[in-house]
Every structure is written in structure tokens, then in C-alpha cells.
Amino acid sequence: MALLVDQEKSTVARRSEEGAEKSIEKSARAKSRRKIWIDLENTPHVPFFLPIIELLKKQGYEVLLTARDSYQVCEMVQFHHLACKVVGSHWGKHRFFKAVGTCWRAIRLLPLIAKEKPDLAVAHGSRTQTLCCTLLGVPSVSIFDYEFAASTGFLRAKWAFVPELIPDSRLHRKKGVMKYPGLKEDVYASRLRPDSSLKKDLGLDEAGVVVTVRPPATEAHYHNPEAEVLLDATLNLLIGRPDVRIVLLPRNKKQENALRKVWGILIANGKIVIPKTVVDGLNLIWFSDLVISGGGTMNREAAALGVPVYSIFRGRIGAVDRYLADTGRLILLESVDDVRTKINIIPRRQGYEEIQEPGPALQVILDGIVSLVEHQCLPAHR
């Protein structure tokens, strides 16, 4: 009798497990019919979306990836072995040509997106994606962390995802706003696995102090020429120190050629190193003694990793960078005198610091995307 009872319990348990597995399989099949389009328009978008892409795929979603051939986007896509459709390129600094380039890229993307019929589009401030989604009726969410980016007026994503550090009063919209804690760089900084071979590859094994320098984005709409003056002052300060080696990271080939014309002798003798191929930015930051950058992402990556960082960005300071400056995690350089007096050039004990545990930003953003695609995006356009 006891044997029969045990057999019945075993049968019930087996059926329960089978039912749970079928339920999971059914859920996964349902999710697999959901397609999410992610567009990569700038270099920082690649490491930011990597963990998001991986986790979405693990949950059964299909991810359609497109990219723009600008800065180091294509090199980063290849570096991380991403299957991606590359469409369009960068059209320079002039706003008119930027607008033309956005429209032309949208025209080229429209047939692909119309054919793929994504349920939701996600990007970190891709105007091209927003335009395509507006024309095709695809629900979209724009993630951004700099509130002073040029407004696109009536052309906007249905939802926005921003850091909690940005106050509502600075946003161009009141509805459809979601927020995540911390920095966008927290999404992926904890994934770093330090590899000291990078220093050998760059010829920095015997370097006393390694300083990574990122020039300003001279083709960005928010660029202030004062940043270029600060860049020159920074490089002049660093080359005066015999124990310092500089890793210079141009944003594109045009900027690299311009820098080589000015600093060619120091590049030739190895005082300034320009990597020949794309490198793991987080790894480079980790093995740097300090970072000096004219942009936002590398500054915040260094702050997320606890590496001393100085900003020569001279555009309007956003809420995120203002917070980092107020808390001592980022030092703003506003003049040549600041460059000379505020930069502290000392070795850092790389490898002794612990990489911080991942914060909640990734999970909050992932949950937000999943919630939108499952509960807010109607399949009427499919």
C-alpha cells in the first residue's frame, strides 16, 4: 500500500515537473516571438548594451542589431563578435549634414525594419531609430544620461529611460519617463576581468605612470573649443614628466591624423602611445594611474571603477557629472591653470582595489525593457 502511495506521489511530482517545464517552454516560445531592435550609433553603446543583449537572449527574446559606421563602433562590434547589420556613417560636425545623414540612414534602414517587424526598439539616443519608429509605428524607448543633448522637438521615442540623478525639471518631457539608479556605466563596469597583458601589448610594461587621455568630441554638437586648449595644456604637462607614458585615444581617423601632425615626434619615440587596434576600454582604464578625458563615458567608466579621473569637457555639465564632481569621484578642469594645479600625477596600486559588485542599474533597465515589450507594446503593427 505504501509502495502504491509512493508511486502515486512520484507520478504526481513527475507530472508537475513536466507541466512546469512545458510552461517554461511555452513562455520561452512566446517570448521568442517578441523581437527587440537595438541600434548602436556610438562607441559607448556597444559595451553598454552587451549585458542587456545577453540577458534578453537568455530570456528567449530575439534581438535585431544594427549599427552606424562611426568612431570605433564597427571595431567594437567585431571585437565582441556581435552579429550586426551596419548601415550609414557619421556625417561630420555641421548640424545640416547631421540632419541629412540621419534622414538618409533612416531611409536605408526602413526596408529592413519594415521586414523584421520588431515589437520594441531600444537605443541610447539614436535619432535615426526614433525617426524610423515614428514612420513605421514601432514603439521605442530612448535611453540617455545627458539632459543637454540636442532636442529633436516633436520627434521623440514613446518612452525615455534616464538616471535618477537627472531631475524631472531638466527633462524635455513629463510622460513616459522611467528611471534607473546610479550610472549607465554601472551596467557593465562590474563585468571587467582585468588582463595585464594589455600593458605588454601597448609596450607599457616598464612605464612608471600610465595616463590615458581621450580627446574631446570635436564633431559633437555640444563641443566647446576651450576643451582643445585644455587638451594641449594637458599633453604639455604630461610630456614634461619623464616618468609618465601617455595612452592617447583618438575618436576617429581624422582626429588621429590631426594629433599625429602636432605630436608626431613624441608618438614616434613612444612617449605617447596610440593603440593600433581597438582595445578593451575598461581594461585600459583599470591599468591606468589616472584618466583625463574630454567626453563623458570614459570619465564615468573611470569613476565607476574607482580610478582617478579628470574632465576637460567644456560643454554644459550634466546632472550625472555634477554629482560625480560634488562627491569627489570626478575632478572638473575648467582652465589651463586648473590643468597645472589640480592634476595629481602619482602611481596607483592597480590590482589591489576590488571591482565593485554590480549595482541595480542593469536589472532595472532590463526589467523595464521586458515590461514594455510584454505589457505595453501591442502587436498591431506586425
Order of alpha helices (4+ residues) and beta strands (2+ residues): alpha-beta-alpha-beta-alpha-beta-alpha-beta-alpha-beta-beta-beta-alpha-alpha-beta-alpha-beta-alpha-beta-alpha-beta-alpha-beta-alpha-beta-alpha-alpha
